[in-house]
């Protein structure tokens, strides 16, 4: 390979060098842009989910009786009206399901690992139904005997993944075309 490279003319070697260099720079730039967009989507999802989790916490902190616990599913279900992209899963202090969106299965390992003394952590998972990003919060009620109540809220991220796939295809095509153009311009230069 090295012997073949030295047989090329100076013009050809410079053209290959600038093409390779431009590919590396464009690939690095593409990686930075892709990572930035993905981070933006994560922050956007975290913001949307955190707001709903705070609303759930506010409602749960006022729970004082068993009847209040039974009313939670209705109250929190009403709070999510109009948010069709959100899913919710609520467990009472006995780990019984109070409310659960039908179209999504939350990961049991995440639900069991959630604790009241920890801040909610953003996590992602895939299931047969799709791809999701979620937050789980464990909250205390006004009555300690009815605590804790676990609330998991998730958002479908399929549209983010579709956008990223299309973006990356376009980016790699652009990198290839830019490398070819750079090679031709380097040849002429």
Backbone as JSON Lines, residues from 0, in Angstrom:
{"i":0,"aa":"X","n":[0.84,-1.2,0.0],"ca":[0.0,0.0,0.0],"c":[0.88,1.26,0.0]}
{"i":1,"aa":"X","n":[1.91,1.26,0.88],"ca":[2.79,2.41,0.97],"c":[3.53,2.62,-0.35]}
{"i":2,"aa":"X","n":[3.95,1.51,-0.96],"ca":[4.68,1.58,-2.23],"c":[3.76,2.16,-3.32]}
{"i":3,"aa":"X","n":[2.5,1.71,-3.32],"ca":[1.54,2.21,-4.31],"c":[1.3,3.7,-4.1]}
{"i":4,"aa":"X","n":[1.19,4.14,-2.83],"ca":[0.94,5.54,-2.52],"c":[2.08,6.42,-3.04]}
{"i":5,"aa":"X","n":[3.33,5.96,-2.92],"ca":[4.48,6.75,-3.4],"c":[4.54,6.82,-4.93]}
{"i":6,"aa":"X","n":[3.9,5.88,-5.61],"ca":[3.89,5.9,-7.08],"c":[2.9,6.92,-7.62]}
{"i":7,"aa":"X","n":[1.96,7.36,-6.74],"ca":[0.99,8.35,-7.19],"c":[1.67,9.71,-7.38]}
{"i":8,"aa":"X","n":[1.08,10.5,-8.22],"ca":[1.63,11.84,-8.44],"c":[1.4,12.68,-7.19]}
{"i":9,"aa":"X","n":[2.12,13.78,-7.1],"ca":[1.97,14.69,-5.97],"c":[0.54,15.22,-5.9]}
{"i":10,"aa":"X","n":[-0.05,15.5,-7.05],"ca":[-1.44,15.99,-7.11],"c":[-2.39,14.95,-6.54]}
{"i":11,"aa":"X","n":[-2.22,13.7,-6.92],"ca":[-3.1,12.64,-6.43],"c":[-2.93,12.45,-4.93]}
{"i":12,"aa":"X","n":[-1.68,12.49,-4.45],"ca":[-1.44,12.31,-3.01],"c":[-2.06,13.46,-2.21]}
{"i":13,"aa":"X","n":[-1.88,14.69,-2.69],"ca":[-2.48,15.83,-1.99],"c":[-4.0,15.75,-2.0]}
{"i":14,"aa":"X","n":[-4.56,15.34,-3.13],"ca":[-6.02,15.2,-3.23],"c":[-6.53,14.17,-2.24]}
{"i":15,"aa":"X","n":[-5.86,13.02,-2.15],"ca":[-6.26,11.99,-1.19],"c":[-6.11,12.49,0.25]}
{"i":16,"aa":"X","n":[-5.02,13.2,0.51],"ca":[-4.79,13.71,1.85],"c":[-5.88,14.69,2.27]}
{"i":17,"aa":"X","n":[-6.21,15.65,1.4],"ca":[-7.25,16.62,1.73],"c":[-8.63,15.98,1.82]}
{"i":18,"aa":"X","n":[-8.88,14.97,1.0],"ca":[-10.16,14.26,1.07],"c":[-10.28,13.53,2.4]}
{"i":19,"aa":"X","n":[-9.22,12.82,2.79],"ca":[-9.24,12.1,4.06],"c":[-9.37,13.07,5.23]}
{"i":20,"aa":"X","n":[-8.64,14.16,5.16],"ca":[-8.71,15.16,6.23],"c":[-10.11,15.76,6.34]}
{"i":21,"aa":"X","n":[-10.71,16.08,5.2],"ca":[-12.06,16.65,5.24],"c":[-13.07,15.63,5.76]}
{"i":22,"aa":"X","n":[-12.89,14.35,5.42],"ca":[-13.79,13.31,5.95],"c":[-13.7,13.25,7.48]}
{"i":23,"aa":"X","n":[-12.49,13.27,7.99],"ca":[-12.3,13.21,9.45],"c":[-12.95,14.41,10.12]}
{"i":24,"aa":"X","n":[-12.73,15.59,9.59],"ca":[-13.3,16.81,10.17],"c":[-14.83,16.77,10.09]}
{"i":25,"aa":"X","n":[-15.37,16.38,8.94],"ca":[-16.82,16.35,8.79],"c":[-17.46,15.26,9.66]}
{"i":26,"aa":"X","n":[-16.79,14.12,9.78],"ca":[-17.32,13.06,10.65],"c":[-17.32,13.51,12.11]}
{"i":27,"aa":"X","n":[-16.26,14.17,12.53],"ca":[-16.2,14.69,13.91],"c":[-17.28,15.73,14.14]}
{"i":28,"aa":"X","n":[-17.46,16.62,13.18],"ca":[-18.49,17.63,13.28],"c":[-19.87,16.98,13.33]}
{"i":29,"aa":"X","n":[-20.08,15.98,12.49],"ca":[-21.36,15.26,12.48],"c":[-21.63,14.58,13.81]}
{"i":30,"aa":"X","n":[-20.58,13.97,14.4],"ca":[-20.75,13.3,15.68],"c":[-21.14,14.32,16.76]}
{"i":31,"aa":"X","n":[-20.48,15.47,16.77],"ca":[-20.78,16.52,17.76],"c":[-22.21,17.02,17.58]}
{"i":32,"aa":"X","n":[-22.6,17.26,16.35],"ca":[-23.97,17.74,16.1],"c":[-24.99,16.69,16.51]}
{"i":33,"aa":"X","n":[-24.75,15.43,16.13],"ca":[-25.67,14.34,16.5],"c":[-25.8,14.19,18.01]}
{"i":34,"aa":"X","n":[-24.67,14.24,18.71],"ca":[-24.7,14.12,20.18],"c":[-25.44,15.3,20.8]}
{"i":35,"aa":"X","n":[-25.25,16.5,20.24],"ca":[-25.94,17.69,20.75],"c":[-27.45,17.59,20.56]}
{"i":36,"aa":"X","n":[-27.86,17.1,19.41],"ca":[-29.3,16.96,19.15],"c":[-29.9,15.92,20.09]}
{"i":37,"aa":"X","n":[-29.2,14.79,20.26],"ca":[-29.7,13.75,21.17],"c":[-29.79,14.29,22.59]}
{"i":38,"aa":"X","n":[-28.81,15.06,23.02],"ca":[-28.84,15.65,24.37],"c":[-30.01,16.63,24.5]}
{"i":39,"aa":"X","n":[-30.26,17.39,23.43],"ca":[-31.39,18.31,23.43],"c":[-32.71,17.54,23.61]}
{"i":40,"aa":"X","n":[-32.87,16.43,22.88],"ca":[-34.08,15.63,23.01],"c":[-34.22,15.08,24.44]}
{"i":41,"aa":"X","n":[-33.12,14.63,25.04],"ca":[-33.16,14.11,26.4],"c":[-33.6,15.2,27.39]}
{"i":42,"aa":"X","n":[-33.02,16.4,27.24],"ca":[-33.38,17.5,28.14],"c":[-34.84,17.91,27.94]}
{"i":43,"aa":"X","n":[-35.28,17.91,26.71],"ca":[-36.67,18.25,26.41],"c":[-37.61,17.23,27.07]}
{"i":44,"aa":"X","n":[-37.28,15.95,26.95],"ca":[-38.1,14.9,27.57],"c":[-38.04,14.98,29.09]}
{"i":45,"aa":"X","n":[-36.85,15.22,29.64],"ca":[-36.7,15.34,31.1],"c":[-37.58,16.47,31.62]}
{"i":46,"aa":"X","n":[-37.59,17.6,30.92],"ca":[-38.39,18.74,31.34],"c":[-39.89,18.39,31.35]}
{"i":47,"aa":"X","n":[-40.35,17.77,30.27],"ca":[-41.77,17.41,30.18],"c":[-42.15,16.4,31.27]}
{"i":48,"aa":"X","n":[-41.3,15.39,31.47],"ca":[-41.6,14.35,32.46],"c":[-41.49,14.88,33.89]}
{"i":49,"aa":"X","n":[-40.5,15.73,34.13],"ca":[-40.32,16.3,35.48],"c":[-41.53,17.12,35.9]}
{"i":50,"aa":"X","n":[-42.07,17.87,34.97],"ca":[-43.25,18.68,35.28],"c":[-44.43,17.83,35.7]}
{"i":51,"aa":"X","n":[-44.65,16.72,35.0],"ca":[-45.77,15.83,35.35],"c":[-45.48,15.09,36.65]}
{"i":52,"aa":"X","n":[-44.23,14.75,36.88],"ca":[-43.86,14.07,38.12],"c":[-44.04,15.01,39.32]}
{"i":53,"aa":"X","n":[-43.72,16.28,39.15],"ca":[-43.93,17.26,40.22],"c":[-45.42,17.43,40.52]}
{"i":54,"aa":"X","n":[-46.23,17.41,39.47],"ca":[-47.68,17.5,39.67],"c":[-48.16,16.29,40.46]}
{"i":55,"aa":"X","n":[-47.69,15.1,40.11],"ca":[-48.07,13.88,40.84],"c":[-47.62,13.97,42.29]}
{"i":56,"aa":"X","n":[-46.41,14.45,42.52],"ca":[-45.89,14.58,43.89],"c":[-46.78,15.52,44.7]}
{"i":57,"aa":"X","n":[-47.17,16.62,44.11],"ca":[-48.02,17.59,44.81],"c":[-49.34,16.95,45.22]}
{"i":58,"aa":"X","n":[-49.92,16.15,44.36],"ca":[-51.2,15.49,44.68],"c":[-50.98,14.42,45.75]}
{"i":59,"aa":"X","n":[-49.92,13.65,45.62],"ca":[-49.65,12.54,46.55],"c":[-49.34,13.05,47.95]}
{"i":60,"aa":"X","n":[-48.64,14.15,48.06],"ca":[-48.28,14.68,49.38],"c":[-49.49,15.08,50.21]}
{"i":61,"aa":"X","n":[-50.65,15.23,49.59],"ca":[-51.88,15.58,50.32],"c":[-52.71,14.36,50.7]}
{"i":62,"aa":"X","n":[-52.26,13.16,50.3],"ca":[-53.0,11.93,50.6],"c":[-52.92,11.65,52.1]}
{"i":63,"aa":"X","n":[-54.12,11.45,52.71],"ca":[-54.18,11.24,54.16],"c":[-54.98,10.0,54.55]}
{"i":64,"aa":"X","n":[-55.86,9.52,53.66],"ca":[-56.71,8.37,53.97],"c":[-56.65,7.35,52.84]}
{"i":65,"aa":"X","n":[-57.19,6.15,53.13],"ca":[-57.27,5.1,52.09],"c":[-58.14,5.58,50.93]}
{"i":66,"aa":"X","n":[-59.16,6.35,51.23],"ca":[-60.02,6.87,50.16],"c":[-59.22,7.81,49.25]}
{"i":67,"aa":"X","n":[-58.34,8.6,49.85],"ca":[-57.48,9.49,49.05],"c":[-56.59,8.65,48.11]}
{"i":68,"aa":"X","n":[-56.1,7.53,48.61],"ca":[-55.27,6.65,47.77],"c":[-56.09,6.12,46.6]}
{"i":69,"aa":"X","n":[-57.33,5.7,46.89],"ca":[-58.19,5.19,45.82],"c":[-58.53,6.28,44.8]}
{"i":70,"aa":"X","n":[-58.59,7.53,45.25],"ca":[-58.91,8.65,44.35],"c":[-57.71,9.09,43.5]}
{"i":71,"aa":"X","n":[-56.52,8.64,43.87],"ca":[-55.32,9.05,43.14],"c":[-55.38,8.72,41.66]}
{"i":72,"aa":"X","n":[-55.87,7.53,41.33],"ca":[-55.88,7.15,39.92],"c":[-56.74,8.11,39.1]}
{"i":73,"aa":"X","n":[-57.87,8.52,39.67],"ca":[-58.74,9.46,38.95],"c":[-58.09,10.84,38.85]}
{"i":74,"aa":"X","n":[-57.52,11.31,39.96],"ca":[-56.91,12.64,39.97],"c":[-55.72,12.71,39.0]}
{"i":75,"aa":"X","n":[-54.85,11.73,39.07],"ca":[-53.67,11.76,38.2],"c":[-54.04,11.44,36.75]}
{"i":76,"aa":"X","n":[-55.05,10.6,36.56],"ca":[-55.53,10.35,35.2],"c":[-56.08,11.61,34.57]}
{"i":77,"aa":"X","n":[-56.84,12.39,35.36],"ca":[-57.36,13.67,34.88],"c":[-56.25,14.67,34.57]}
{"i":78,"aa":"X","n":[-55.18,14.62,35.36],"ca":[-54.06,15.55,35.16],"c":[-53.33,15.3,33.84]}
{"i":79,"aa":"X","n":[-53.45,14.09,33.32],"ca":[-52.74,13.76,32.06],"c":[-53.65,13.81,30.84]}
{"i":80,"aa":"X","n":[-54.89,14.26,31.02],"ca":[-55.8,14.38,29.88],"c":[-55.19,15.33,28.85]}
{"i":81,"aa":"X","n":[-55.19,14.91,27.61],"ca":[-54.64,15.73,26.53],"c":[-53.17,15.47,26.26]}
{"i":82,"aa":"X","n":[-52.53,14.65,27.08],"ca":[-51.12,14.3,26.87],"c":[-51.05,12.85,26.39]}
{"i":83,"aa":"X","n":[-51.42,12.66,25.13],"ca":[-51.53,11.31,24.57],"c":[-50.18,10.61,24.41]}
{"i":84,"aa":"X","n":[-49.09,11.4,24.4],"ca":[-47.77,10.8,24.24],"c":[-47.18,10.33,25.57]}
{"i":85,"aa":"X","n":[-47.87,10.62,26.68],"ca":[-47.38,10.22,28.0],"c":[-48.06,8.95,28.48]}
{"i":86,"aa":"X","n":[-47.31,8.15,29.25],"ca":[-47.85,6.96,29.88],"c":[-47.53,7.04,31.37]}
{"i":87,"aa":"X","n":[-48.38,6.43,32.19],"ca":[-48.19,6.51,33.64],"c":[-48.42,5.15,34.27]}
{"i":88,"aa":"X","n":[-47.72,4.91,35.37],"ca":[-47.85,3.66,36.14],"c":[-47.7,4.04,37.6]}
{"i":89,"aa":"X","n":[-48.74,3.77,38.42],"ca":[-48.72,4.16,39.82],"c":[-48.92,2.92,40.7]}
{"i":90,"aa":"X","n":[-48.04,2.79,41.69],"ca":[-48.12,1.7,42.65],"c":[-48.37,2.28,44.04]}
{"i":91,"aa":"X","n":[-49.28,1.65,44.8],"ca":[-49.52,2.12,46.16],"c":[-48.45,1.58,47.11]}
{"i":92,"aa":"X","n":[-48.61,1.83,48.41],"ca":[-47.61,1.43,49.38],"c":[-47.48,-0.09,49.52]}
{"i":93,"aa":"X","n":[-48.45,-0.85,49.02],"ca":[-48.37,-2.31,49.0],"c":[-47.88,-2.83,47.65]}
{"i":94,"aa":"X","n":[-47.44,-1.93,46.78],"ca":[-46.97,-2.24,45.41],"c":[-48.1,-2.77,44.52]}
{"i":95,"aa":"X","n":[-49.33,-2.4,44.85],"ca":[-50.47,-2.73,44.0],"c":[-50.64,-1.63,42.97]}
{"i":96,"aa":"X","n":[-51.06,-2.0,41.79],"ca":[-51.23,-1.03,40.7],"c":[-52.51,-0.22,40.94]}
{"i":97,"aa":"X","n":[-52.33,1.09,41.01],"ca":[-53.47,2.0,41.13],"c":[-53.92,2.47,39.75]}
{"i":98,"aa":"X","n":[-52.95,2.72,38.88],"ca":[-53.24,3.22,37.53],"c":[-52.08,2.8,36.63]}
{"i":99,"aa":"X","n":[-52.42,2.33,35.45],"ca":[-51.36,1.95,34.51],"c":[-51.86,2.14,33.08]}
{"i":100,"aa":"X","n":[-51.07,2.81,32.28],"ca":[-51.42,2.97,30.87],"c":[-51.39,1.6,30.2]}
{"i":101,"aa":"X","n":[-52.37,1.35,29.38],"ca":[-52.53,0.03,28.78],"c":[-51.49,-0.29,27.71]}
{"i":102,"aa":"X","n":[-51.01,0.71,27.01],"ca":[-50.18,0.49,25.83],"c":[-48.69,0.37,26.12]}
{"i":103,"aa":"X","n":[-48.29,0.36,27.39],"ca":[-46.87,0.38,27.71],"c":[-46.59,-0.5,28.93]}
{"i":104,"aa":"X","n":[-45.46,-1.19,28.89],"ca":[-45.01,-2.01,30.02],"c":[-43.74,-1.37,30.57]}
{"i":105,"aa":"X","n":[-43.8,-0.88,31.79],"ca":[-42.64,-0.28,32.43],"c":[-41.68,-1.37,32.88]}
{"i":106,"aa":"X","n":[-40.38,-1.13,32.8],"ca":[-39.4,-2.14,33.23],"c":[-39.47,-2.37,34.74]}
{"i":107,"aa":"X","n":[-39.71,-3.61,35.13],"ca":[-39.87,-3.95,36.54],"c":[-38.61,-3.66,37.35]}
{"i":108,"aa":"X","n":[-37.45,-3.87,36.76],"ca":[-36.2,-3.63,37.48],"c":[-36.1,-2.17,37.91]}
{"i":109,"aa":"X","n":[-36.48,-1.25,37.03],"ca":[-36.44,0.18,37.34],"c":[-37.47,0.52,38.43]}
{"i":110,"aa":"X","n":[-38.66,-0.07,38.33],"ca":[-39.7,0.2,39.32],"c":[-39.28,-0.29,40.7]}
{"i":111,"aa":"X","n":[-38.66,-1.45,40.78],"ca":[-38.25,-2.01,42.07],"c":[-37.05,-1.29,42.65]}
{"i":112,"aa":"X","n":[-36.19,-0.74,41.79],"ca":[-34.99,-0.06,42.27],"c":[-35.26,1.36,42.75]}
{"i":113,"aa":"X","n":[-36.39,1.92,42.37],"ca":[-36.71,3.31,42.76],"c":[-36.93,3.39,44.26]}
{"i":114,"aa":"X","n":[-36.37,4.44,44.86],"ca":[-36.5,4.65,46.3],"c":[-36.86,6.1,46.58]}
{"i":115,"aa":"X","n":[-37.5,6.32,47.71],"ca":[-37.95,7.66,48.08],"c":[-36.8,8.62,48.35]}
{"i":116,"aa":"X","n":[-35.64,8.11,48.73],"ca":[-34.54,8.99,49.07],"c":[-33.66,9.36,47.88]}
{"i":117,"aa":"X","n":[-34.07,8.96,46.69],"ca":[-33.28,9.26,45.49],"c":[-34.03,10.18,44.56]}
{"i":118,"aa":"X","n":[-33.26,10.97,43.84],"ca":[-33.88,11.82,42.81],"c":[-34.23,10.96,41.6]}
{"i":119,"aa":"X","n":[-35.31,11.3,40.92],"ca":[-35.67,10.53,39.73],"c":[-34.55,10.57,38.68]}
{"i":120,"aa":"X","n":[-34.28,9.43,38.09],"ca":[-33.24,9.32,37.07],"c":[-33.91,9.03,35.74]}
{"i":121,"aa":"X","n":[-33.51,9.77,34.73],"ca":[-34.04,9.56,33.39],"c":[-33.47,8.27,32.82]}
{"i":122,"aa":"X","n":[-34.31,7.42,32.28],"ca":[-33.86,6.17,31.68],"c":[-34.65,5.9,30.42]}
{"i":123,"aa":"X","n":[-34.08,5.07,29.56],"ca":[-34.73,4.72,28.29],"c":[-34.82,3.21,28.19]}
{"i":124,"aa":"X","n":[-35.81,2.75,27.47],"ca":[-35.94,1.31,27.21],"c":[-36.76,1.09,25.95]}
{"i":125,"aa":"X","n":[-36.63,-0.12,25.45],"ca":[-37.41,-0.54,24.27],"c":[-38.23,-1.75,24.63]}
{"i":126,"aa":"X","n":[-39.41,-1.82,24.07],"ca":[-40.25,-2.99,24.22],"c":[-40.92,-3.25,22.88]}
{"i":127,"aa":"X","n":[-41.73,-4.25,22.83],"ca":[-42.42,-4.57,21.57],"c":[-43.29,-3.41,21.1]}
{"i":128,"aa":"X","n":[-43.77,-2.63,22.05],"ca":[-44.66,-1.53,21.72],"c":[-43.92,-0.31,21.16]}
{"i":129,"aa":"X","n":[-42.63,-0.17,21.49],"ca":[-41.89,0.98,21.01],"c":[-40.7,1.32,21.87]}
{"i":130,"aa":"X","n":[-40.25,2.56,21.74],"ca":[-39.11,3.08,22.5],"c":[-39.59,4.2,23.41]}
{"i":131,"aa":"X","n":[-39.11,4.18,24.65],"ca":[-39.6,5.12,25.64],"c":[-38.46,5.7,26.48]}
{"i":132,"aa":"X","n":[-38.75,6.86,27.04],"ca":[-37.87,7.48,28.02],"c":[-38.75,7.81,29.21]}
{"i":133,"aa":"X","n":[-38.27,7.52,30.44],"ca":[-39.13,7.71,31.59],"c":[-38.42,8.19,32.84]}
{"i":134,"aa":"X","n":[-39.23,8.59,33.81],"ca":[-38.78,8.99,35.14],"c":[-39.65,8.26,36.16]}
{"i":135,"aa":"X","n":[-39.03,7.86,37.26],"ca":[-39.77,7.22,38.34],"c":[-39.51,8.0,39.63]}
{"i":136,"aa":"X","n":[-40.58,8.35,40.31],"ca":[-40.46,9.03,41.59],"c":[-41.18,8.24,42.66]}
{"i":137,"aa":"X","n":[-40.63,8.23,43.86],"ca":[-41.26,7.57,45.0],"c":[-41.53,8.68,46.03]}
{"i":138,"aa":"X","n":[-42.82,8.83,46.38],"ca":[-43.23,9.98,47.19],"c":[-43.92,9.56,48.48]}
{"i":139,"aa":"X","n":[-43.73,10.38,49.49],"ca":[-44.35,10.18,50.79],"c":[-45.72,10.87,50.8]}
{"i":140,"aa":"X","n":[-46.65,10.26,51.52],"ca":[-47.97,10.85,51.68],"c":[-48.03,11.59,53.01]}
{"i":141,"aa":"X","n":[-49.12,12.28,53.23],"ca":[-49.33,12.99,54.5],"c":[-49.41,11.98,55.66]}
{"i":142,"aa":"X","n":[-50.0,10.83,55.39],"ca":[-50.13,9.75,56.37],"c":[-49.0,8.74,56.13]}
{"i":143,"aa":"X","n":[-48.03,8.63,57.05],"ca":[-46.88,7.73,56.85],"c":[-47.27,6.27,56.63]}
{"i":144,"aa":"X","n":[-48.43,5.84,57.12],"ca":[-48.85,4.45,56.94],"c":[-49.24,4.16,55.5]}
{"i":145,"aa":"X","n":[-49.49,5.17,54.72],"ca":[-49.88,4.99,53.31],"c":[-48.72,5.26,52.37]}
{"i":146,"aa":"X","n":[-47.53,5.43,52.91],"ca":[-46.35,5.74,52.1],"c":[-45.52,4.47,51.89]}
{"i":147,"aa":"X","n":[-44.72,4.46,50.85],"ca":[-44.59,5.42,49.76],"c":[-45.48,5.03,48.58]}
{"i":148,"aa":"X","n":[-45.67,5.98,47.7],"ca":[-46.39,5.74,46.45],"c":[-45.42,5.98,45.31]}
{"i":149,"aa":"X","n":[-45.35,5.01,44.4],"ca":[-44.41,5.06,43.28],"c":[-45.14,5.52,42.02]}
{"i":150,"aa":"X","n":[-44.57,6.51,41.36],"ca":[-45.15,7.03,40.12],"c":[-44.08,6.95,39.02]}
{"i":151,"aa":"X","n":[-44.43,6.29,37.94],"ca":[-43.55,6.22,36.77],"c":[-44.26,6.9,35.61]}
{"i":152,"aa":"X","n":[-43.56,7.81,34.97],"ca":[-44.12,8.53,33.82],"c":[-43.14,8.37,32.67]}
{"i":153,"aa":"X","n":[-43.68,8.09,31.49],"ca":[-42.83,7.88,30.32],"c":[-43.4,8.58,29.1]}
{"i":154,"aa":"X","n":[-42.51,8.81,28.14],"ca":[-42.9,9.43,26.88],"c":[-42.37,8.58,25.74]}
{"i":155,"aa":"X","n":[-43.16,8.48,24.7],"ca":[-42.75,7.73,23.51],"c":[-41.71,8.56,22.75]}
{"i":156,"aa":"X","n":[-40.55,7.97,22.48],"ca":[-39.47,8.7,21.79],"c":[-39.25,8.22,20.36]}
{"i":157,"aa":"X","n":[-40.23,7.53,19.81],"ca":[-40.09,7.02,18.45],"c":[-39.84,8.15,17.45]}
{"i":158,"aa":"X","n":[-40.51,9.29,17.64],"ca":[-40.32,10.41,16.69],"c":[-38.9,10.96,16.79]}
{"i":159,"aa":"X","n":[-38.3,10.95,18.0],"ca":[-36.9,11.38,18.14],"c":[-35.98,10.42,17.38]}
{"i":160,"aa":"X","n":[-36.22,9.13,17.55],"ca":[-35.37,8.13,16.91],"c":[-35.5,8.18,15.39]}
{"i":161,"aa":"X","n":[-36.72,8.39,14.9],"ca":[-36.92,8.52,13.45],"c":[-36.18,9.74,12.91]}
{"i":162,"aa":"X","n":[-36.28,10.86,13.63],"ca":[-35.57,12.07,13.21],"c":[-34.08,11.83,13.16]}
{"i":163,"aa":"X","n":[-33.52,11.21,14.22],"ca":[-32.08,10.96,14.28],"c":[-31.62,10.04,13.16]}
{"i":164,"aa":"X","n":[-32.4,9.01,12.85],"ca":[-32.03,8.09,11.77],"c":[-31.99,8.82,10.44]}
{"i":165,"aa":"X","n":[-32.99,9.64,10.16],"ca":[-33.02,10.42,8.92],"c":[-31.88,11.43,8.89]}
{"i":166,"aa":"X","n":[-31.65,12.08,10.02],"ca":[-30.57,13.07,10.1],"c":[-29.22,12.42,9.83]}
{"i":167,"aa":"X","n":[-28.96,11.27,10.44],"ca":[-27.67,10.61,10.26],"c":[-27.47,10.12,8.83]}
{"i":168,"aa":"X","n":[-28.53,9.61,8.2],"ca":[-28.42,9.21,6.78],"c":[-28.03,10.42,5.92]}
{"i":169,"aa":"X","n":[-28.71,11.53,6.15],"ca":[-28.42,12.75,5.39],"c":[-27.01,13.23,5.68]}
{"i":170,"aa":"X","n":[-26.61,13.17,6.93],"ca":[-25.28,13.61,7.32],"c":[-24.19,12.78,6.63]}
{"i":171,"aa":"X","n":[-24.34,11.46,6.66],"ca":[-23.31,10.6,6.05],"c":[-23.27,10.79,4.53]}
{"i":172,"aa":"X","n":[-24.42,11.02,3.92],"ca":[-24.44,11.31,2.48],"c":[-23.7,12.62,2.22]}
{"i":173,"aa":"X","n":[-23.95,13.62,3.05],"ca":[-23.28,14.91,2.91],"c":[-21.78,14.75,3.07]}
{"i":174,"aa":"X","n":[-21.35,13.96,4.06],"ca":[-19.91,13.73,4.28],"c":[-19.29,13.1,3.04]}
{"i":175,"aa":"X","n":[-19.96,12.11,2.47],"ca":[-19.43,11.45,1.27],"c":[-19.32,12.43,0.11]}
{"i":176,"aa":"X","n":[-20.39,13.19,-0.14],"ca":[-20.38,14.17,-1.24],"c":[-19.32,15.24,-1.0]}
{"i":177,"aa":"X","n":[-19.21,15.71,0.24],"ca":[-18.21,16.73,0.56],"c":[-16.8,16.2,0.36]}
{"i":178,"aa":"X","n":[-16.57,14.93,0.69],"ca":[-15.24,14.34,0.49],"c":[-14.91,14.26,-1.0]}
{"i":179,"aa":"X","n":[-15.89,13.88,-1.81],"ca":[-15.67,13.81,-3.26],"c":[-15.39,15.21,-3.82]}
{"i":180,"aa":"X","n":[-16.18,16.18,-3.41],"ca":[-15.99,17.56,-3.87],"c":[-14.62,18.07,-3.44]}
{"i":181,"aa":"X","n":[-14.24,17.77,-2.2],"ca":[-12.92,18.21,-1.7],"c":[-11.8,17.58,-2.52]}
{"i":182,"aa":"X","n":[-11.95,16.31,-2.87],"ca":[-10.93,15.62,-3.68],"c":[-10.81,16.28,-5.05]}
{"i":183,"aa":"X","n":[-11.96,16.59,-5.66],"ca":[-11.92,17.22,-6.98],"c":[-11.32,18.62,-6.89]}
{"i":184,"aa":"X","n":[-11.71,19.4,-5.88],"ca":[-11.15,20.74,-5.71],"c":[-9.66,20.69,-5.4]}
{"i":185,"aa":"X","n":[-9.24,19.71,-4.59],"ca":[-7.82,19.56,-4.28],"c":[-7.04,19.21,-5.54]}
{"i":186,"aa":"X","n":[-7.61,18.38,-6.39],"ca":[-6.96,17.99,-7.64],"c":[-6.72,19.24,-8.51]}
{"i":187,"aa":"X","n":[-7.78,20.06,-8.63],"ca":[-7.65,21.26,-9.44],"c":[-6.68,22.26,-8.81]}
{"i":188,"aa":"X","n":[-6.7,22.36,-7.48],"ca":[-5.8,23.3,-6.81],"c":[-4.36,22.87,-7.02]}
